[in-house]
Amino acid sequence: MKKYDFLVIGGGVAGLTYALKVAEYGSVAVLFKKGLTESSTAWAQGGVAAVSSKDDNYDLHIQDTLIAGAGLCHKDIVELVVNEGPDRVDELIQMGVSFDKEDGDYHLHKEGGHSRRRIYHFADHTGYEIQKILLMRAREHPKIEFLENTFAIDLITTQKLGLSESNQVLGAYVLFNNQEIQPVLADKILMATGGAGKIYLYTSNPDVATGDGIAMCYRAGVPVSNMEFFQFHPTCLYHPKAKNFLITEAMRGEGAKLTRINGEEFMKDHHELAELAPRDIVARAIDFEMKKHGEDYVLLDITHRESKFLKEHFPKIYETCLRYGIDLTKEPIPVVPAAHYCCGGVKCDEFGFTGIENLYVAGEVACTGLHGANRLASNSLLEGMVFGERAAKRSLESFNKDREFSEFKIPEWDIGTATDSDEQVVITQTWDEIRRFMWNYVGIVRTNKRLNRALSRVQFLQNEIDEYYWNFIVTTDLLELRNLCLVSELTIKSAMQRKESRGLHYTLDYPEVGDEVVDTILTYPKK
């Protein structure tokens, strides 16, 4: 068995922030499901929202977040994140993150829902730059060990072992790249696995975003909250050979217009802020126009800005579009909405504590109360940094460096009578089916009939996957499918609970906002 003082599952901004904070006090293992840069952090284009300019203030950022969250944000959480944000950004700058400057001052973007320019950015690939610097700093630390291509299967808890009424986490069973499964134990565990965009057919997320942390925590007994609020980014590149490529909202902040294929602008018909309306409104407007006119995509046009400006501020997007034969300085970009960000997740407190002793969550896997019913643009990297730091602070308050695990008699992984599967097609077929019915039935616009159909299908597939899981030796693909199916079921059940349209959850059966403002909460059934 491997033993560390701290185990971090996921190596994005939240996980690495936590690892760097706790490494001064003990050994740290950071698990990466794939390679070091395959995380949602690395894919984040926009930037980090934090108050810094003279015409901005904390109250404005708080108010913008609350408005976007459609009444469901936890105001105390919004206030602490907004107030602690500038310090976290300063830490990144001290580490070496080179946010863009113009005439000596930081160049700040403005995105949908923001009343001021407050988005620190590194061109149009901010997340990649932040992750690069955090990885570099973590590599330099002698107490931090990176475990690449390692898949955490399930958490090991005292309740699962039948040892005590009070539940505490002891570690996790981990599938290593040599196909061996071993328990990895730690005094404190941070779950920072990111989101679950791959439950949908079209997504801006990387392939690793299969909801693993949400599924693991739920199976361990932690409630999940607000899973119905899945943010669809309005503008992903529409091209048969392009995969998951996001066109940052900052482009609309710099004046890009949305039009139908015939060049007709439409956003003013849907919201007074037009292209700068909150993301849920823009995504629904695009979905409405596409369905109304039977068109496969809309156009994002920024050709009125100078070519030099576009190449300097959006170099990654410019280069990628050019690779697909689109010169954004001369022609509009074809775009469609795609699943982007999970505003719900594992329920936790203001320090990322889950209620299971020694288990914390941070980043997109968590439901902190910051985002409410709709995330304000560029608040996600901010949340990951703030809660990575807060979870580290709380972890250290009760850290036991001399903790022993021998009393718990943790069993080795037992494969029983499981055999190697010779039918990989079962996994690929089921994966495809889930993502298609989630897109068609639990997408941007929902109905009771669609949700009931989706629930019926997902529960049938859940039984098939459970049987497959116990009969065959586990693989990464099977484990991802297992988690993907469970998170899909949680999303459907949460959507069925909400009898109103609020924020990202829009249903034709309940088109109005309800009077009662409550979170949806799902708890793992006790057997």
JOQUI-V192925 format. One record per residue. N is the residue number from 1. RES is the residue in one letter. PSI is psi in whole degrees, 0 to 359 (none if undefined). NEAR is the number of other C-alpha atoms within 12 Angstrom. D_FIRST is the distance of its C-alpha to the first C-alpha in whole Angstrom. Layout:
[[N;RES;PSI;NEAR;D_FIRST] [N;RES;PSI;NEAR;D_FIRST]]
This chain:
[[1;M;139;22;0] [2;K;142;25;4] [3;K;133;29;6] [4;Y;168;34;10] [5;D;321;39;13] [6;F;134;48;15] [7;L;124;51;13] [8;V;118;53;16] [9;I;100;54;17] [10;G;132;51;20] [11;G;39;51;22] [12;G;201;53;25] [13;V;320;53;28] [14;A;311;49;26] [15;G;317;55;22] [16;L;324;55;24] [17;T;313;46;26] [18;Y;312;49;23] [19;A;317;52;21] [20;L;328;42;24] [21;K;322;35;25] [22;V;346;40;22] [23;A;339;35;21] [24;E;345;20;23] [25;Y;352;28;21] [26;G;180;31;18] [27;S;144;32;15] [28;V;132;42;15] [29;A;131;43;13] [30;V;117;48;16] [31;L;129;42;15] [32;F;122;36;18] [33;K;322;40;19] [34;K;230;29;22] [35;G;175;24;23] [36;L;331;33;23] [37;T;8;32;27] [38;E;78;30;27] [39;S;165;41;27] [40;S;329;48;30] [41;T;313;49;30] [42;A;337;32;31] [43;W;351;37;34] [44;A;119;43;35] [45;Q;314;42;39] [46;G;289;47;41] [47;G;204;44;40] [48;V;124;49;39] [49;A;123;52;41] [50;A;140;44;42] [51;V;130;38;46] [52;S;331;28;47] [53;S;161;22;51] [54;K;330;11;54] [55;D;9;14;55] [56;D;162;23;52] [57;N;168;24;50] [58;Y;319;28;47] [59;D;322;22;49] [60;L;316;27;50] [61;H;319;39;47] [62;I;313;37;46] [63;Q;319;26;49] [64;D;319;40;48] [65;T;317;42;44] [66;L;319;34;46] [67;I;313;31;48] [68;A;323;37;46] [69;G;359;38;44] [70;A;42;33;47] [71;G;357;30;47] [72;L;354;38;43] [73;C;148;36;41] [74;H;109;28;40] [75;K;322;27;43] [76;D;323;20;41] [77;I;317;31;38] [78;V;315;39;40] [79;E;316;28;42] [80;L;323;27;39] [81;V;314;43;37] [82;V;320;41;41] [83;N;328;26;41] [84;E;347;28;38] [85;G;310;39;38] [86;P;324;29;41] [87;D;321;22;38] [88;R;321;34;35] [89;V;318;37;38] [90;D;322;22;39] [91;E;318;24;35] [92;L;317;35;35] [93;I;319;22;38] [94;Q;327;16;37] [95;M;336;24;34] [96;G;7;20;37] [97;V;123;31;37] [98;S;79;28;41] [99;F;148;35;42] [100;D;141;28;45] [101;K;159;19;48] [102;E;120;17;52] [103;D;38;7;55] [104;G;343;8;53] [105;D;157;14;51] [106;Y;133;23;48] [107;H;117;23;49] [108;L;130;34;48] [109;H;160;42;48] [110;K;129;36;49] [111;E;172;38;47] [112;G;133;45;48] [113;G;347;43;49] [114;H;134;38;49] [115;S;350;32;52] [116;R;163;29;51] [117;R;118;34;50] [118;R;15;41;47] [119;I;105;46;44] [120;Y;138;47;43] [121;H;159;41;42] [122;F;94;36;41] [123;A;234;38;44] [124;D;27;38;42] [125;H;57;35;39] [126;T;314;39;38] [127;G;319;41;34] [128;Y;317;33;33] [129;E;316;35;35] [130;I;314;48;33] [131;Q;322;39;30] [132;K;314;31;31] [133;I;316;31;31] [134;L;319;37;28] [135;L;319;37;26] [136;M;315;21;28] [137;R;320;26;28] [138;A;323;33;24] [139;R;326;24;24] [140;E;343;16;26] [141;H;126;24;23] [142;P;343;18;21] [143;K;356;25;18] [144;I;126;35;18] [145;E;131;30;16] [146;F;130;33;17] [147;L;97;29;15] [148;E;156;25;17] [149;N;44;28;18] [150;T;132;36;15] [151;F;116;43;16] [152;A;121;47;14] [153;I;305;40;15] [154;D;153;35;15] [155;L;148;43;14] [156;I;118;42;13] [157;T;160;39;15] [158;T;326;27;17] [159;Q;320;23;20] [160;K;327;27;18] [161;L;358;22;16] [162;G;34;15;20] [163;L;335;18;19] [164;S;160;13;22] [165;E;313;13;25] [166;S;139;17;24] [167;N;127;24;21] [168;Q;148;32;18] [169;V;142;43;15] [170;L;334;44;12] [171;G;206;44;10] [172;A;148;47;11] [173;Y;130;34;10] [174;V;131;38;10] [175;L;114;32;13] [176;F;168;27;12] [177;N;350;21;16] [178;N;11;14;15] [179;Q;9;16;15] [180;E;146;24;12] [181;I;124;28;10] [182;Q;151;30;6] [183;P;134;33;5] [184;V;120;42;6] [185;L;152;38;7] [186;A;153;40;11] [187;D;321;38;14] [188;K;142;47;16] [189;I;132;52;16] [190;L;125;59;19] [191;M;118;57;20] [192;A;51;52;22] [193;T;359;46;22] [194;G;205;52;26] [195;G;204;49;29] [196;A;32;49;30] [197;G;338;43;33] [198;K;0;40;32] [199;I;348;50;33] [200;Y;151;44;36] [201;L;318;30;38] [202;Y;123;38;39] [203;T;152;42;37] [204;S;357;42;37] [205;N;155;39;33] [206;P;166;34;31] [207;D;339;31;29] [208;V;351;42;26] [209;A;72;42;27] [210;T;19;44;27] [211;G;25;49;26] [212;D;314;47;22] [213;G;321;50;22] [214;I;314;57;25] [215;A;316;45;24] [216;M;314;43;20] [217;C;320;47;21] [218;Y;315;36;24] [219;R;334;31;22] [220;A;351;36;20] [221;G;8;34;24] [222;V;130;38;25] [223;P;151;34;29] [224;V;153;44;30] [225;S;142;43;33] [226;N;37;48;36] [227;M;347;49;35] [228;E;344;49;38] [229;F;83;49;39] [230;F;121;50;38] [231;Q;129;50;40] [232;F;119;46;41] [233;H;132;44;42] [234;P;331;48;46] [235;T;96;45;46] [236;C;145;36;44] [237;L;128;38;45] [238;Y;105;31;47] [239;H;137;24;47] [240;P;336;13;46] [241;K;355;13;44] [242;A;137;24;42] [243;K;116;21;39] [244;N;30;34;38] [245;F;119;39;40] [246;L;140;43;41] [247;I;109;44;44] [248;T;146;45;44] [249;E;336;42;46] [250;A;335;45;47] [251;M;321;40;49] [252;R;328;35;51] [253;G;336;33;51] [254;E;12;28;53] [255;G;3;24;56] [256;A;142;33;54] [257;K;144;35;56] [258;L;132;42;55] [259;T;161;33;58] [260;R;175;32;58] [261;I;330;26;59] [262;N;4;15;63] [263;G;0;17;62] [264;E;123;18;63] [265;E;147;23;61] [266;F;348;29;60] [267;M;329;34;57] [268;K;340;20;60] [269;D;345;20;61] [270;H;333;24;58] [271;H;146;21;57] [272;E;335;15;59] [273;L;358;23;56] [274;A;236;28;56] [275;E;340;40;54] [276;L;16;36;52] [277;A;160;34;52] [278;P;154;42;48] [279;R;321;45;46] [280;D;323;46;46] [281;I;317;38;50] [282;V;317;42;50] [283;A;317;44;48] [284;R;324;36;50] [285;A;316;37;53] [286;I;314;45;52] [287;D;317;33;51] [288;F;312;27;54] [289;E;320;29;56] [290;M;315;23;54] [291;K;321;18;55] [292;K;319;14;58] [293;H;2;16;60] [294;G;35;14;57] [295;E;148;20;56] [296;D;345;23;52] [297;Y;171;34;52] [298;V;180;40;54] [299;L;142;39;54] [300;L;115;43;53] [301;D;118;34;56] [302;I;25;33;56] [303;T;347;28;58] [304;H;346;19;61] [305;R;156;24;58] [306;E;143;17;59] [307;S;318;19;57] [308;K;317;15;56] [309;F;314;20;55] [310;L;318;29;53] [311;K;328;25;51] [312;E;321;21;50] [313;H;336;34;49] [314;F;55;37;47] [315;P;319;27;46] [316;K;316;28;43] [317;I;318;34;45] [318;Y;312;37;48] [319;E;318;21;47] [320;T;313;26;45] [321;C;320;32;48] [322;L;324;22;50] [323;R;332;15;47] [324;Y;16;21;48] [325;G;20;19;52] [326;I;118;26;53] [327;D;100;24;54] [328;L;347;37;53] [329;T;345;28;56] [330;K;342;20;59] [331;E;153;23;58] [332;P;159;34;56] [333;I;127;41;52] [334;P;130;39;51] [335;V;157;40;49] [336;V;158;43;47] [337;P;155;45;45] [338;A;150;40;41] [339;A;133;41;38] [340;H;312;48;37] [341;Y;134;51;35] [342;C;106;50;34] [343;C;338;49;35] [344;G;190;48;33] [345;G;206;53;30] [346;V;125;53;27] [347;K;134;41;30] [348;C;173;36;29] [349;D;195;27;31] [350;E;356;33;32] [351;F;10;38;29] [352;G;10;45;27] [353;F;135;36;26] [354;T;346;40;25] [355;G;338;26;26] [356;I;124;34;22] [357;E;129;30;21] [358;N;6;40;19] [359;L;125;48;19] [360;Y;159;51;22] [361;V;152;54;24] [362;A;150;55;26] [363;G;203;55;28] [364;E;336;54;29] [365;V;338;52;27] [366;A;151;53;28] [367;C;95;53;31] [368;T;339;48;33] [369;G;356;44;36] [370;L;314;50;37] [371;H;337;51;38] [372;G;229;42;40] [373;A;359;47;42] [374;N;126;46;42] [375;R;132;47;40] [376;L;137;49;42] [377;A;138;49;42] [378;S;17;42;40] [379;N;353;45;38] [380;S;312;48;35] [381;L;323;48;34] [382;L;311;48;35] [383;E;317;54;33] [384;G;318;52;30] [385;M;314;49;31] [386;V;315;47;32] [387;F;335;51;29] [388;G;318;49;27] [389;E;318;38;28] [390;R;321;39;29] [391;A;322;47;25] [392;A;315;44;24] [393;K;313;27;27] [394;R;323;29;26] [395;S;318;38;23] [396;L;339;28;24] [397;E;333;16;26] [398;S;21;19;23] [399;F;131;26;20] [400;N;97;20;19] [401;K;335;24;17] [402;D;20;15;16] [403;R;135;20;15] [404;E;149;17;12] [405;F;2;27;10] [406;S;328;12;11] [407;E;339;12;14] [408;F;346;22;13] [409;K;58;18;11] [410;I;122;29;9] [411;P;152;24;10] [412;E;162;19;8] [413;W;131;21;11] [414;D;116;16;14] [415;I;350;18;17] [416;G;233;13;19] [417;T;14;11;23] [418;A;145;16;22] [419;T;168;16;24] [420;D;138;18;24] [421;S;141;19;27] [422;D;17;12;30] [423;E;67;14;32] [424;Q;336;20;30] [425;V;332;13;34] [426;V;319;21;33] [427;I;311;31;30] [428;T;321;17;32] [429;Q;316;18;35] [430;T;318;31;34] [431;W;311;34;32] [432;D;320;23;36] [433;E;316;27;38] [434;I;312;41;36] [435;R;328;34;36] [436;R;315;24;40] [437;F;334;32;41] [438;M;320;43;39] [439;W;316;32;41] [440;N;326;23;44] [441;Y;336;34;44] [442;V;37;45;41] [443;G;220;43;43] [444;I;321;43;45] [445;V;131;39;48] [446;R;162;35;47] [447;T;163;28;49] [448;N;319;26;48] [449;K;316;19;49] [450;R;318;26;46] [451;L;320;35;43] [452;N;320;23;44] [453;R;316;24;44] [454;A;318;36;41] [455;L;318;31;39] [456;S;316;22;40] [457;R;316;26;39] [458;V;326;38;36] [459;Q;324;24;35] [460;F;314;20;36] [461;L;328;31;34] [462;Q;317;28;31] [463;N;318;18;32] [464;E;316;21;32] [465;I;319;32;28] [466;D;317;23;27] [467;E;317;17;28] [468;Y;319;28;27] [469;Y;318;32;23] [470;W;340;23;23] [471;N;338;19;25] [472;F;152;24;23] [473;I;133;27;20] [474;V;147;36;19] [475;T;168;32;20] [476;T;318;32;21] [477;D;317;30;24] [478;L;318;37;24] [479;L;319;36;21] [480;E;318;37;24] [481;L;317;44;26] [482;R;314;41;25] [483;N;319;40;25] [484;L;318;43;28] [485;C;318;44;30] [486;L;316;40;28] [487;V;325;50;29] [488;S;316;48;33] [489;E;318;40;33] [490;L;320;46;33] [491;T;316;45;35] [492;I;312;43;38] [493;K;322;33;37] [494;S;317;33;38] [495;A;324;46;41] [496;M;332;36;42] [497;Q;330;27;42] [498;R;107;39;44] [499;K;56;29;48] [500;E;171;29;49] [501;S;118;33;49] [502;R;129;38;47] [503;G;237;43;46] [504;L;345;46;43] [505;H;109;47;44] [506;Y;122;37;47] [507;T;136;32;49] [508;L;338;20;52] [509;D;335;21;52] [510;Y;73;21;52] [511;P;348;19;53] [512;E;159;17;54] [513;V;131;24;52] [514;G;168;18;51] [515;D;330;13;52] [516;E;128;15;49] [517;V;101;22;46] [518;V;152;24;43] [519;D;148;33;39] [520;T;137;34;38] [521;I;130;28;35] [522;L;135;33;33] [523;T;139;23;31] [524;Y;129;21;28] [525;P;132;11;30] [526;K;137;11;29] [527;K;none;7;29]]
